């Protein structure tokens, strides 16, 4: 059985709740990613932040990403997947929640990220098509 652990990207660098949005954006640029998990001082997952969150929820509303803190943009609920959950469960979770990326947790520890591309590389075309269709129909949130 292929699991989330098998297909995930092993690096899961966090944006800290105390960092500014500009610092988070710089991490995204340096890592060449469009989203980062948000972690608190206790290293626990607190949410996700995307490049779109920074632009739409801060910059476009006249906010200053140099002073706005990541914690101000933490979502109330973050969808995750367990490291040992199957790729089919990962696919279903993405479809149900309309997300392109899932933090992978092992117990309480963030150990990686699974993206739509990770799933697409490991499933038959018909299942990938269902994922793309579901995400395309979902509001842009991740």
N, C-alpha and C positions, 0 to 999 in steps of 0.2 A: 504494500500500500504506500503510495506517495503521500507525504505529509507536507504541511506548511513549512516545517523545518528543512525539508529537502529542497524546496524551491525558493525560499526566501533569500533576500539580500542580507548577509550577515551583519553588516554595519547598520547600526541604528542610533546615530548621533542625535541627541535631543537638543531642542531649544529649551532653555531654562526659563521658568516662569519669571525670573527677575531680569532677564535680558530685554533689550529694546527690540522693537520690530525690525529696525535697521540691522541689528546684530543677527537676528534670525534670517533676514534676507541675505546677508553676507554668507552665512553658513550654507543656505540653499544654493547660492551661486557657486561657492567653493566645492560643494558636494555634487553639483549638477543635478539637483532634485527640486521638485515643486512643492514638497510638503515635508514637514518634520514633526515627529512626535514631540509633545511638550512634557517635560519632566520637572518635578519639584525638587526641592533641596534634599528630599528623602529618596531621590532617584525613581520614584514611582511615576507611572504614566498618568498624566493629568488631562491630556487631550491631544489634539492635532492642530497644526497651523499650516496653511497653504499660502502660496504666493498670491493667490486670488483673495484670501482673507486680508492680507496686508494692503493690497491695492483697493479692493472694494469697500472693506469695512474701516479702513483707516485713511489712506491717502485721498480717496474720492470724497470722503466726508470732511476733508479739511484737517485731518489729524496729522500729527508730526511723528513719523516713524522713528525719529531720533530720540524721542522722549516717551512714546507710548510703549508700555510693557507688554510682553507676550501674555502674561497672566490675564490681562484685560480681554484677550481674544480666545481664551480657553473655552472650548465647547463643553456643555454640561454632560453629554454622553459621548463616549468614544467607543466605537465598534472595534473589537479586537478578535484575534483568532489564536487558539492554543497551538503551541508548537507541534503537538502530535495529532492535531486534527487533520483529517484527510484533505486532499486537494479538492475533492467534491464538496466537502463542507466549506472550504474556503470560497469556492465558486458560489455556492448558495448564499453565504453570508454577504458577499459582495453584491449579488443580485438583489437580495432582500433589502439591503440598506443603501443601494445605489452609490457605492463607494469604489474608488479606483485603487485605493491603497489600504492595507490593514497592518497595524502593528502586530507583531507576533510575540506572544508572551509565554513564558515558561514559569508557572507558578505566579509570582508577582513581578518577575524580572522581564524587562523588555529585551529581547534577544535579536530582533531583526524586523524586516518589513517585507510584506508581499505586495507586489504591484499587479495591476492588470496585465502587464507584459509578462511577469513571472508565470502567471496562470496560463496565459495564451500559449506560451512555449511548451506547456506540459499537458494540454488537453486537446481532444479532437476538435476540429473546426466547428462542428455544430454546437458544441458546448460553449466555445469561445464566442460564437455569434450571439448566443443568448445573453452572455455577459455584456458584450458591447451594446446590444439593444437595450438592456435594462439600465445600464449606466447612462446611455445617451438620453433616455427618457426621464432620468432622475434630475432633480434640481442640482445645480453645480455646487457641490459642497465638499468635494474631496477629490 
